[in-house]
Amino acid sequence: MVSIRIYIEGAGNANDDDELLPMQRPGFRSKIIADRNTSSLREGFSKFFQELVDIAKEQKIEFRIVMCGSRADAYENFKLSLESNPESFNILLIDSESPISPDQNSWEHLRNRKEDQSWIRGDNLDYDDDQCHFMVQAMESWFVADIDALKGFYGEEFKEEKIIRGMGNYQNIEQVSPKTLLVWLESATRHSKHGKYDKKTRRPPHHALEILKRLNADIVRQSSPYCDRLFNTLRSRIRYLLDES
């Protein structure tokens, strides 16, 4: 069966299906499984991509979401899957961590970041541009794009004005740094029923997971061109795989 496989930077755990991991090289062990107390974000991403998952399922195309831990591990698993699953459409989905120049494609952005040199290790990164996508500078960019999702999780004491006021200084969410996003979320949620936003997912309720499950993909796509690009790429690939099958 033809398939789409998305290798995502973010927490996974022992409840994730080991079969989703590509065959690994000697000496490499993915950190997809953090520990038994870590909540996987896979369920949240499955909800976020639900429309695409349903379309793929109708066409008998597997839609696989693989949580890989660090960005380095996500990249390594992506490369391994290119070798072990060449018939699949493999995608890397990570944070850009810094502003993306309009003059660079996704792979060029990674190649030119000093902070990523340790895991790129001189790779040419001559993959198709459609195979690398960003949750903009950080996944939290998607969160602040959908205020209603945040309100739905954090309740009445969620202070949306903390985020709205901050966004007044930016043209769009893709310009906001990971550090600033975290400051906004912590400030807006400090007195909420679930307490301050907790980026780590070790103690229920798992904030990132619960927010992901509530996100409206259409709203996020309207605020984030990179998210819209990801959805358009996946839609296009589903049509292509259907024609090829």
LINLIN-V677049 format. One record per residue. N is the residue number from 0. RES is the residue in three letters. SS is DSSP state (H for helix, E for strand, L for the rest). OMEGA is omega as a letter, one per 40 degrees, with the letter a starting at -180 (* if undefined). Layout:
n=N res=RES ss=SS omega=OMEGA
n=N res=RES ss=SS omega=OMEGA
//
This chain:
n=0 res=MET ss=L omega=i
n=1 res=VAL ss=L omega=a
n=2 res=SER ss=E omega=i
n=3 res=ILE ss=E omega=a
n=4 res=ARG ss=E omega=a
n=5 res=ILE ss=E omega=i
n=6 res=TYR ss=E omega=a
n=7 res=ILE ss=E omega=i
n=8 res=GLU ss=L omega=a
n=9 res=GLY ss=E omega=a
n=10 res=ALA ss=L omega=i
n=11 res=GLY ss=E omega=i
n=12 res=ASN ss=L omega=a
n=13 res=ALA ss=L omega=i
n=14 res=ASN ss=L omega=i
n=15 res=ASP ss=L omega=a
n=16 res=ASP ss=L omega=i
n=17 res=ASP ss=H omega=a
n=18 res=GLU ss=H omega=a
n=19 res=LEU ss=H omega=a
n=20 res=LEU ss=L omega=i
n=21 res=PRO ss=L omega=i
n=22 res=MET ss=L omega=a
n=23 res=GLN ss=L omega=i
n=24 res=ARG ss=L omega=i
n=25 res=PRO ss=L omega=i
n=26 res=GLY ss=L omega=i
n=27 res=PHE ss=L omega=i
n=28 res=ARG ss=L omega=a
n=29 res=SER ss=L omega=i
n=30 res=LYS ss=L omega=i
n=31 res=ILE ss=L omega=i
n=32 res=ILE ss=E omega=a
n=33 res=ALA ss=L omega=i
n=34 res=ASP ss=L omega=a
n=35 res=ARG ss=L omega=i
n=36 res=ASN ss=L omega=a
n=37 res=THR ss=L omega=i
n=38 res=SER ss=L omega=i
n=39 res=SER ss=L omega=i
n=40 res=LEU ss=L omega=a
n=41 res=ARG ss=H omega=i
n=42 res=GLU ss=H omega=i
n=43 res=GLY ss=H omega=i
n=44 res=PHE ss=H omega=i
n=45 res=SER ss=H omega=i
n=46 res=LYS ss=H omega=a
n=47 res=PHE ss=H omega=a
n=48 res=PHE ss=L omega=a
n=49 res=GLN ss=H omega=a
n=50 res=GLU ss=H omega=i
n=51 res=LEU ss=H omega=i
n=52 res=VAL ss=H omega=a
n=53 res=ASP ss=H omega=i
n=54 res=ILE ss=H omega=i
n=55 res=ALA ss=H omega=a
n=56 res=LYS ss=H omega=i
n=57 res=GLU ss=H omega=a
n=58 res=GLN ss=L omega=i
n=59 res=LYS ss=L omega=i
n=60 res=ILE ss=L omega=i
n=61 res=GLU ss=E omega=i
n=62 res=PHE ss=E omega=a
n=63 res=ARG ss=E omega=i
n=64 res=ILE ss=E omega=a
n=65 res=VAL ss=E omega=i
n=66 res=MET ss=E omega=a
n=67 res=CYS ss=L omega=a
n=68 res=GLY ss=E omega=a
n=69 res=SER ss=L omega=i
n=70 res=ARG ss=H omega=i
n=71 res=ALA ss=H omega=i
n=72 res=ASP ss=H omega=i
n=73 res=ALA ss=H omega=i
n=74 res=TYR ss=H omega=a
n=75 res=GLU ss=H omega=i
n=76 res=ASN ss=H omega=i
n=77 res=PHE ss=H omega=a
n=78 res=LYS ss=H omega=i
n=79 res=LEU ss=H omega=i
n=80 res=SER ss=H omega=i
n=81 res=LEU ss=H omega=i
n=82 res=GLU ss=H omega=a
n=83 res=SER ss=H omega=i
n=84 res=ASN ss=L omega=a
n=85 res=PRO ss=L omega=i
n=86 res=GLU ss=L omega=a
n=87 res=SER ss=L omega=i
n=88 res=PHE ss=E omega=a
n=89 res=ASN ss=E omega=a
n=90 res=ILE ss=E omega=i
n=91 res=LEU ss=E omega=i
n=92 res=LEU ss=E omega=a
n=93 res=ILE ss=E omega=i
n=94 res=ASP ss=L omega=i
n=95 res=SER ss=L omega=i
n=96 res=GLU ss=L omega=a
n=97 res=SER ss=L omega=a
n=98 res=PRO ss=L omega=a
n=99 res=ILE ss=L omega=a
n=100 res=SER ss=L omega=i
n=101 res=PRO ss=L omega=a
n=102 res=ASP ss=L omega=a
n=103 res=GLN ss=L omega=i
n=104 res=ASN ss=L omega=a
n=105 res=SER ss=H omega=a
n=106 res=TRP ss=H omega=i
n=107 res=GLU ss=H omega=i
n=108 res=HIS ss=H omega=a
n=109 res=LEU ss=H omega=a
n=110 res=ARG ss=H omega=a
n=111 res=ASN ss=L omega=i
n=112 res=ARG ss=L omega=i
n=113 res=LYS ss=H omega=a
n=114 res=GLU ss=H omega=a
n=115 res=ASP ss=H omega=a
n=116 res=GLN ss=H omega=a
n=117 res=SER ss=H omega=a
n=118 res=TRP ss=H omega=i
n=119 res=ILE ss=H omega=i
n=120 res=ARG ss=L omega=i
n=121 res=GLY ss=L omega=i
n=122 res=ASP ss=L omega=i
n=123 res=ASN ss=L omega=a
n=124 res=LEU ss=L omega=a
n=125 res=ASP ss=L omega=i
n=126 res=TYR ss=L omega=i
n=127 res=ASP ss=L omega=a
n=128 res=ASP ss=H omega=i
n=129 res=ASP ss=H omega=a
n=130 res=GLN ss=H omega=i
n=131 res=CYS ss=E omega=a
n=132 res=HIS ss=E omega=a
n=133 res=PHE ss=E omega=i
n=134 res=MET ss=L omega=a
n=135 res=VAL ss=L omega=a
n=136 res=GLN ss=L omega=i
n=137 res=ALA ss=L omega=i
n=138 res=MET ss=L omega=a
n=139 res=GLU ss=H omega=i
n=140 res=SER ss=H omega=i
n=141 res=TRP ss=H omega=a
n=142 res=PHE ss=H omega=a
n=143 res=VAL ss=H omega=i
n=144 res=ALA ss=H omega=a
n=145 res=ASP ss=L omega=a
n=146 res=ILE ss=H omega=a
n=147 res=ASP ss=H omega=i
n=148 res=ALA ss=H omega=i
n=149 res=LEU ss=H omega=i
n=150 res=LYS ss=H omega=a
n=151 res=GLY ss=H omega=i
n=152 res=PHE ss=H omega=a
n=153 res=TYR ss=H omega=i
n=154 res=GLY ss=L omega=a
n=155 res=GLU ss=L omega=a
n=156 res=GLU ss=L omega=i
n=157 res=PHE ss=L omega=a
n=158 res=LYS ss=L omega=a
n=159 res=GLU ss=L omega=a
n=160 res=GLU ss=H omega=i
n=161 res=LYS ss=H omega=i
n=162 res=ILE ss=H omega=a
n=163 res=ILE ss=H omega=i
n=164 res=ARG ss=H omega=i
n=165 res=GLY ss=H omega=a
n=166 res=MET ss=H omega=i
n=167 res=GLY ss=L omega=a
n=168 res=ASN ss=L omega=a
n=169 res=TYR ss=L omega=i
n=170 res=GLN ss=L omega=i
n=171 res=ASN ss=L omega=a
n=172 res=ILE ss=H omega=a
n=173 res=GLU ss=H omega=i
n=174 res=GLN ss=H omega=a
n=175 res=VAL ss=L omega=a
n=176 res=SER ss=L omega=i
n=177 res=PRO ss=H omega=a
n=178 res=LYS ss=H omega=a
n=179 res=THR ss=H omega=i
n=180 res=LEU ss=H omega=a
n=181 res=LEU ss=H omega=i
n=182 res=VAL ss=H omega=i
n=183 res=TRP ss=H omega=a
n=184 res=LEU ss=H omega=i
n=185 res=GLU ss=H omega=i
n=186 res=SER ss=H omega=a
n=187 res=ALA ss=H omega=a
n=188 res=THR ss=H omega=a
n=189 res=ARG ss=L omega=a
n=190 res=HIS ss=L omega=a
n=191 res=SER ss=L omega=a
n=192 res=LYS ss=L omega=i
n=193 res=HIS ss=L omega=i
n=194 res=GLY ss=L omega=a
n=195 res=LYS ss=L omega=i
n=196 res=TYR ss=L omega=a
n=197 res=ASP ss=L omega=a
n=198 res=LYS ss=L omega=i
n=199 res=LYS ss=L omega=a
n=200 res=THR ss=L omega=a
n=201 res=ARG ss=L omega=a
n=202 res=ARG ss=L omega=a
n=203 res=PRO ss=L omega=e
n=204 res=PRO ss=L omega=a
n=205 res=HIS ss=L omega=a
n=206 res=HIS ss=H omega=a
n=207 res=ALA ss=H omega=i
n=208 res=LEU ss=H omega=a
n=209 res=GLU ss=H omega=i
n=210 res=ILE ss=H omega=i
n=211 res=LEU ss=H omega=a
n=212 res=LYS ss=H omega=a
n=213 res=ARG ss=H omega=a
n=214 res=LEU ss=L omega=i
n=215 res=ASN ss=L omega=a
n=216 res=ALA ss=H omega=a
n=217 res=ASP ss=H omega=i
n=218 res=ILE ss=H omega=i
n=219 res=VAL ss=H omega=i
n=220 res=ARG ss=H omega=i
n=221 res=GLN ss=H omega=a
n=222 res=SER ss=H omega=a
n=223 res=SER ss=L omega=i
n=224 res=PRO ss=H omega=i
n=225 res=TYR ss=H omega=i
n=226 res=CYS ss=H omega=i
n=227 res=ASP ss=H omega=i
n=228 res=ARG ss=H omega=i
n=229 res=LEU ss=H omega=a
n=230 res=PHE ss=H omega=i
n=231 res=ASN ss=H omega=i
n=232 res=THR ss=H omega=a
n=233 res=LEU ss=H omega=i
n=234 res=ARG ss=H omega=a
n=235 res=SER ss=H omega=a
n=236 res=ARG ss=H omega=i
n=237 res=ILE ss=H omega=i
n=238 res=ARG ss=H omega=a
n=239 res=TYR ss=H omega=a
n=240 res=LEU ss=H omega=i
n=241 res=LEU ss=H omega=i
n=242 res=ASP ss=H omega=a
n=243 res=GLU ss=H omega=a
n=244 res=SER ss=L omega=*
//
